[in-house]
Amino acid sequence: MPAHAVHAAGMEKAIDAWKEVTTMAEKLKKVECEPKCGFLIRSHDEREIIEIATKHAKLAHSMAITEKDVRGMLKDA
């Protein structure tokens, strides 16, 4: 394989990696509790946020919140 082809393939991989990082950064979401509580979760995985936020509400505040409730609290991080 010619040297320029190897260099081009390496550049293509670097560009693909950068696109993936940029896409992940754009998808980072967060849920915050009230300021006096201080709870904050940030993740690229909405399912993870929902699971942890509902557990936090139950354990820290004795509240039962739904997936829909958490989705309503999601913000870009």
One Martini backbone bead per residue (centre of mass of N, CA, C, O) as a GRO file, in nm:
protein
   77
    1MET     BB    1   0.097   0.036   0.024
    2PRO     BB    2   0.089   0.349  -0.006
    3ALA     BB    3   0.166   0.610   0.193
    4HIS     BB    4  -0.083   0.791   0.121
    5ALA     BB    5  -0.294   0.573   0.195
    6VAL     BB    6  -0.221   0.544   0.491
    7HIS     BB    7  -0.264   0.838   0.568
    8ALA     BB    8  -0.563   0.854   0.480
    9ALA     BB    9  -0.666   0.633   0.669
   10GLY     BB   10  -0.578   0.774   0.931
   11MET     BB   11  -0.747   1.031   0.889
   12GLU     BB   12  -1.022   0.894   0.874
   13LYS     BB   13  -1.016   0.781   1.162
   14ALA     BB   14  -0.985   1.054   1.305
   15ILE     BB   15  -1.248   1.176   1.200
   16ASP     BB   16  -1.440   0.960   1.310
   17ALA     BB   17  -1.363   1.003   1.606
   18TRP     BB   18  -1.445   1.301   1.622
   19LYS     BB   19  -1.742   1.261   1.549
   20GLU     BB   20  -1.808   1.083   1.793
   21VAL     BB   21  -1.735   1.287   2.012
   22THR     BB   22  -1.923   1.512   1.919
   23THR     BB   23  -2.184   1.350   1.939
   24MET     BB   24  -2.163   1.284   2.239
   25ALA     BB   25  -2.156   1.578   2.340
   26GLU     BB   26  -2.441   1.648   2.226
   27LYS     BB   27  -2.586   1.402   2.410
   28LEU     BB   28  -2.545   1.525   2.672
   29LYS     BB   29  -2.708   1.476   2.981
   30LYS     BB   30  -2.928   1.613   3.247
   31VAL     BB   31  -2.997   1.598   3.609
   32GLU     BB   32  -3.146   1.809   3.857
   33CYS     BB   33  -3.178   1.906   4.162
   34GLU     BB   34  -3.217   2.078   4.405
   35PRO     BB   35  -2.988   2.287   4.541
   36LYS     BB   36  -2.993   2.170   4.842
   37CYS     BB   37  -2.914   1.884   4.742
   38GLY     BB   38  -2.709   1.847   4.462
   39PHE     BB   39  -2.806   1.666   4.252
   40LEU     BB   40  -2.621   1.501   3.976
   41ILE     BB   41  -2.666   1.393   3.630
   42ARG     BB   42  -2.446   1.262   3.370
   43SER     BB   43  -2.521   1.149   3.029
   44HIS     BB   44  -2.559   0.953   2.727
   45ASP     BB   45  -2.764   0.773   2.901
   46GLU     BB   46  -3.095   0.786   2.959
   47ARG     BB   47  -3.143   0.528   3.120
   48GLU     BB   48  -2.944   0.595   3.346
   49ILE     BB   49  -3.077   0.853   3.441
   50ILE     BB   50  -3.350   0.734   3.512
   51GLU     BB   51  -3.260   0.526   3.720
   52ILE     BB   52  -3.106   0.719   3.914
   53ALA     BB   53  -3.327   0.936   3.960
   54THR     BB   54  -3.545   0.747   4.079
   55LYS     BB   55  -3.373   0.649   4.316
   56HIS     BB   56  -3.319   0.923   4.441
   57ALA     BB   57  -3.611   1.007   4.495
   58LYS     BB   58  -3.672   0.769   4.685
   59LEU     BB   59  -3.427   0.784   4.892
   60ALA     BB   60  -3.407   1.112   4.944
   61HIS     BB   61  -3.753   1.190   4.902
   62SER     BB   62  -3.991   0.986   4.887
   63MET     BB   63  -4.025   0.954   4.565
   64ALA     BB   64  -4.237   0.893   4.280
   65ILE     BB   65  -4.100   0.863   3.964
   66THR     BB   66  -4.107   0.880   3.627
   67GLU     BB   67  -3.989   0.861   3.319
   68LYS     BB   68  -4.143   1.111   3.225
   69ASP     BB   69  -4.038   1.300   3.442
   70VAL     BB   70  -3.739   1.279   3.368
   71ARG     BB   71  -3.763   1.368   3.073
   72GLY     BB   72  -3.864   1.657   3.166
   73MET     BB   73  -3.567   1.717   3.311
   74LEU     BB   74  -3.404   1.710   3.072
   75LYS     BB   75  -3.078   1.828   2.977
   76ASP     BB   76  -2.834   1.983   2.849
   77ALA     BB   77  -2.473   1.962   2.926
   0.00000   0.00000   0.00000
